[in-house]
């Protein structure tokens, strides 16, 4: 056989294999047209190799039921959901904040789709950076008597990481139950023996979706991006701050790290605890029950209305994305967003466009410096669709902005781990607190205004004058945005 004949036959085989693989992708991704086209492009330009990448990065996890819940627990939760639904339908719920009543349909949706119970006996304290958050967290950890539960996407072997480990090890030696869940992809720089002192002291550590084969993880795209800390089932922390010196403002590249985190007390902590236990049981292959020590009686801590909404790739509904859209549609006066990454899907982009066209004051603050280049350029592309409609965009200059907040009309707000991007909506395991309280919402508005003072406005005129190289980068990254 001549070389030309062999080459022709080889190419024919490759094309045939690629067609079969492409059909497989179309079948497996039939619910997501954007992701399907993005993966077909990868297959087209990277035959065979593209399918290997798909196996690693693109599997549809919603086809599998990965969380196992006891039958009696499912029945009890279903009964609680039914009972609270009836309260809303029969108008039996009196709201602490009268403005919250206008968001009853949002509360009902979150209850129905995300099992997010509404409670209004909570207190909420805001932190705007790592030093203030960790100062409060360490104080609470030192006071722990029963248990400490932590889940973080990023844990680094640096100053704050070792300080936290030392504190947890000391508490474990005192007899406090310590469980630390981390994501091995986000925490890829951790040495293998990092948690050894904690484990020797009686604590536990578990990795979420670890690699079964060294250096190869077929769930690399489905990561636990949640950041939760629960102390004695009474105090909960939720927000954007991971465990690393960069979050303390000690990274020379980024400087000051602006983030938003919450300390909650009240019944909302019970929802955070339940979410942690589900993640822990999956990762650690345990079956921690609904022990009273994990869910102690709740004393009224305040008057803030809260729902804890979780979402992940194991779900067909994108609960946090839907909550964002519903909040935007509610807006009559203002929608203010802070996010490090802005890659909305079509429904969220349309919601913002309609809000702007309806006269709502839509403002978005993003970082002035990138930490992920491709995401940065895709973000610019999507903002280009909003700027001509009157949406105001600001580039944060005082370090790096990592906050994930949405504030509507100074009445309702959300703080959590989910960015305004497709990855957070479809691929990551995320959790947000939605707060129905004018006092908290206005605190967040004040923080937003201060961030605006540390930003420069990026106008539509400036966008039109951007270099051709920027336009090219935006076009390429936008095509890949469903899988970034």
N, C-alpha and C positions, 0 to 999 in steps of 0.2 A: 504494500500500500504506500502510495506516495505521501510526502509530507503534506501537500495541499489537500489530499483526500482525507487524511487523518484529522487535519485541522478543521475541515468542513464538517466531518462527522462529529467531532468533539463539540464544536459550536452548536450543532443541531441538538445534541444531547443536553447541553447547558441550557439552551433556550427552552427545551421541553420541560426540564426540571424546574426552571424558573416559572414557567406558566403554571405548573402544578402547585408550586409554592405560593404563587400569587393568588390562585383560586382558594387555597387554604386560608390565607390571610383575609381575603374578602369574606369567607364564611365565618371565620372566628371573630372578625371585627365588624360584623354587619350592622351593629347598633351604632357605630361611630364612624360616620362618613369621612370626617376630617382626618381622623387617625388612619383610616384605611388608605386614603390617597397619599398621606405622608409615607406610610410604610411601602406602598407600591412604588413610590419614587425611589426609596432606598433599594428595593429589589431590582428596579430597572438599572440603576447606576452601579449597584454592587451585587451582581448575581452570586448566588449561593451564600456568600459572606453576609449579604443582607438578611437572609433567613436566619442565620446563626444569631445575628444581632436581634432579630425579632424574638427568637426564643428567649434571649436574655432580657430584653427590654420591653417587649410588647405583648406578653400574654394577657388574656382577658381574665382577670381574677374573679370577676363577678359571676362566673360560671360555677364557682366552687363555694360551698358553705364552709368557711374556715373556722368560724366561731361556734363552739358547742355550748348551748344553754340548756340547763336542766328543764325537763318538762314542767315541773312544778313552778320553777322560776318564770318560765314563759307564760304560764297561766296567771300567775300573780301579777306580772307586769301588764298583761292584756287587761286584767280586771281594773288595775289602777288607771290605765289609759282610758278605758271605757268610762270610769267614774269621773275623771277630770273632763272628758269630752261632754258628758252630761251637764257638768257644772257650767260650761260655757254655753251650751245650747239652752239651758234653762235660766240663764242670767243670774246665777247664784253667787258669782264671784265678785267681790268688792275689791277694787284696785286701790292700793296705797297711793299710787300716783295717778290722778285722774287722766293724764295724758296717755297712760298705758292702754286704756280702754280702746283707743283708736287702732291699736295693733293686735286686736283680739284674733283676727284672721291669720296673722303671722304666727301668733302663739299656737293657735289651733293646728296650723300646717306643720310646725315643728313637732308638736305633740304627736300628730298622726304619722308623719314620715320618719321621724328620728327618735321617737320615744323620749322626747325632751320634755320632762315634766316642768311645769311652771311653778316657781315658788317665789314668795315675796317677803321672806323673813331674813334676808341676807344683808350683810355689810360688804362694801367693796372699797378697797384701797388701791390706788393707782401708783405704778412706778414707771419712770421714763428712761431708766438706764440700768445697767448691770449692778453697779455698786449699791444703789439704793435697794434693789430687789434682793440681792444676796445678803445685805446687812439684815433685812427683816427675816429672810428665810433662815439664816443661821440662828437667830434668836429663837425662832419657833422650833427649830430642830433641837436646840439645847433643852427646850422645855418638854420634849416628847416623852411620854410615859408608856405608851402601848406599842405603836408601830409608826414607821415612816415608809411611804411608798413614793417612788420617783420614777418617772419616765422622761428621757431626754433623747432627742435626735442626735445631737452632737455632745460628746463628752471628750475633753482633751486632757492629756497628761501634762498639764501646765500648772501654774500657780493656783488658780481657782479650782481646777479639777482635783489637785492633790489636797487642797484645804477641805473641800467637800468630802473627799474620801476619808480623811482623818477624822472629821466630825462624825460621819456615819459609822466608822469603825469603833469609835469611842462609845457611841450610843448602843451599838450592838453588844459591846462588852458589858454594858450596864443592864442588858437583858431586853432592850427594845427590839422588836422585830423590824428588820430593815430589808426592804426589797428594792432593787435597782434594776430597771429595765432600760436597755439602751439599744440604739440602732447601729449595727456593725458597719453599715455603709457610711452613715453620717459620722461615725466615730472610728473611721478606718485607721486613724493614727494612734489609737490606743495600743499599748503593748499588751501581749497576751496575758501577762500576770498582773495587770493593773488592779483588779478587784480582789486579788489574793488576800490582802490584809483584812478586808471586810469579811470575806468568806471564812477565814480562820477565826474571826471573832464571833461567828455565828450568823452573820448576815447572808443574804443571797443576791446574786446578780444573774441576769438572763439576757440573751441577745435575741432580738426580734428578726425572724427570717434570716438566720445565719447561713453562710455558705456550707453546703454539704460536700462540695468538692473544692479543694484549696484553689483560691484565686478565680473561682467561677461561681457566680451566684445567679441562678435563673429567675430570681425575684428582685434583681437589682433595681428595677423600676418602681417597686411597690414597697415604700419605706414608711416606717412609723415616724412621722414628722411632729408628733405630739410632744408637748412639754407640760408635764403635770407634776406637782408635788403635793402630797396629802399627808398631813400630820395628825395622827390619832383620830382620823375620820372627822375632825372638827374644823381644820384649816386647809384651804386649798389654794394653790398657785397655778395660774394659767396665763399663757402669753407667748411672746416671741423669743424670749431670752434662753439660750442654751448654756452649757457649762464650758466656758473657754475664756482665755484671757482677752480675746478680741471683744467679747461682750462686756468686758470691764473697761474698754477703751484703751487697751495696752498694745494694740497692733499698730505699728508705725504706718502701715499702708493706709489704714482707714481712720486712725485717730479716734475721736469720740464716737461711740456707738449709741445711736438714738433708737430706743426700742420701747415697747409698751407691754407691761405685764400687770396682772391683777392678783391681789390677795383677797380671797373670798372666805366668808364664814356664813353659816346658815345651811339651809337644806340643799342648796346648790352643790355643796361639797359631797353630799351623798351620791349625786349623779357623777361627779368626777371620780369618786371612789369606785363606783360600779364599772365605769369605763376602764380604769386602771386594772381592776381584777380580771376583766375579760381579756385584756391584752396580756396580762401576766400569765393567766391560765393557758393561753395559746402558746406563748413563748417558752414558758418553764415546764409545760406539760403537767401542770398541777390542776387540782380541782378545789380551789379555795372557796368555801361556801359563803353564805351570807351571814357570817357570824356577827353577833351583836357588837363585838369589839371593833369590827370594821364599820359598823353603822350605828354609832351610839345615839342616844336621844339628842334631839336638836333643841337648844334654847334659842328663842328669838334673838337674832344678832343685829337686826336692822329692818329696814323697810324697802330694800331694793329688790325689784322684780328681776329674776334671772332664769334663763334657760341654758343648759349645756347641750350644744348640738355637735354631734360627732358624725364624720363621714369617712368613707374609704372605698377603695376599688373593689371591695367585696360586695358593695351595694349597687343596685341598678339605678337608684335615685341619688342625685348629687345634692345631699341635704344642705350643706353649707352654701353651695352655689345658689340653690333655690332661695335660701334665706336672704342672701345678698340681693337677689333680684326683687324679691318681695318687698324688702326694705326700701329699695330705690323707687319702686312703683308707688310706695306710700308717700314719698316726699312731696311736700307742697312748697317748701321754701329752700331747703339746702340739702345737698349730698356731699359730704367731705370724706375723702379717702386718703389714707396713707398706706403705701405698700412698696416693698423693694422691687417687686416684679409685677408687671401689668400685662398679662397676656390673656385677655378675656375670650370666652367663646362667643358665638354670634348672639346668643340670647342675652348675655350680660352686657355686651357692647350695645345692642339695640335698646336695652333698658336705660342705659346712660344717655344715649342719643335722644330718646324720647323725653327723658327728664330735662335735658338741656333745651330742647325745642319747646318744652312747655313752660319755660321761664324759670326753672329751678336752678339755683346757684350750685353748679357742679364744680368741685375743685379736687385736684389730685396732686399729691406730693410724692415724688419718687426720688431716689438717690441721685445726686449730681455726679457720682463716680460709680462705675460698675464693679461688681464682684464676679459676675458671670457674663462674659462678653456677648454671647449669642442671645441670651435672655434680654440683655440691655438693649440690643438693637431691635429685637422684636417688640419690646416695650415701646420704643420710639415710634415704630410703625403703627401700632394701634392707637397711640395718642394722636397721631396725625389724622385719624378719622374723627376725633372729638374736637380738636382745636378750632376748626372752621365753624363749629356749631356754638361757640361761645364758652366751651369748657375751659377753665383756667388750670394750667399745669405749672408746677413749681419744681425746680431742681434743688434738692437740699444740699447745702454747702458746708455745714458745720460737722464734718465727719461723714459717717455712713448711716443711712436711715433704713432700719429693719422692721419698723412697726407695721402691724397689720390691723388697721382700724377702719371702721365705717361709722359715720355719725349722720343721723337723719333728723333734720329740723330741730336739733338740740333737745330731742325727746327720747330717742332710742339709739343704741349704739351696739357695736360688737367688737370685742377684743379676743384675739386667739392666735392660732398657729397657721391658719390658712391664708396664703397669699391670694392675690387676685389674678390667678393664672390657671391654665388648664391642668397643669400638674397637680396643684392642690385640690382641684375639683374632681379629677378622675383617677389619679395615680397614687397620691399619698394618703395615709391615714392621718386625719386632722381632727382638731377639736376647738370649738369656739364658745365663748360665753356671750350670749346676747342679753343686753341689759336694758330694762324698761324703767328708766329713772331719769328725770330731767336734771337732777343734781349731778349725777355721774356723766351724763351726756354733755353737759355744759363744761364740766372739768376737762373733758376730752376736747371740746371746742377751744378752750383756752390754750391747751397744749398745742393744738393744731395752729392757732394764730401765732404762737411763739415760734413754731417750726417754719411758718411762712416768713417770719422776720429773718430767719437764717437760711432763706432760699432765694433763688432768683427766678422770676417768672419766665417761662419758655413760651413765647408768643407764636401765633400762627405765622406772622411775618418772618420770624427767625427760622421757623421750621421750613418755610418755602426756600429760604436761602442756604439750606444745608448743602454741603458738598456732594458731588455725584457719588463719591465713594461711600458716603453714609447712606444714600438712597439704595445703592447696590446691596449693602449689608442688610438693610431693613427688608428688602424684597426677598433675599435668600432665607433669612431667619424666619420671616413670616410664613413661608411655605412649610417650614419644619416646626412651626409653633405648636401643633397638636401633640408633638412628642418631645418637646424640649424639657 
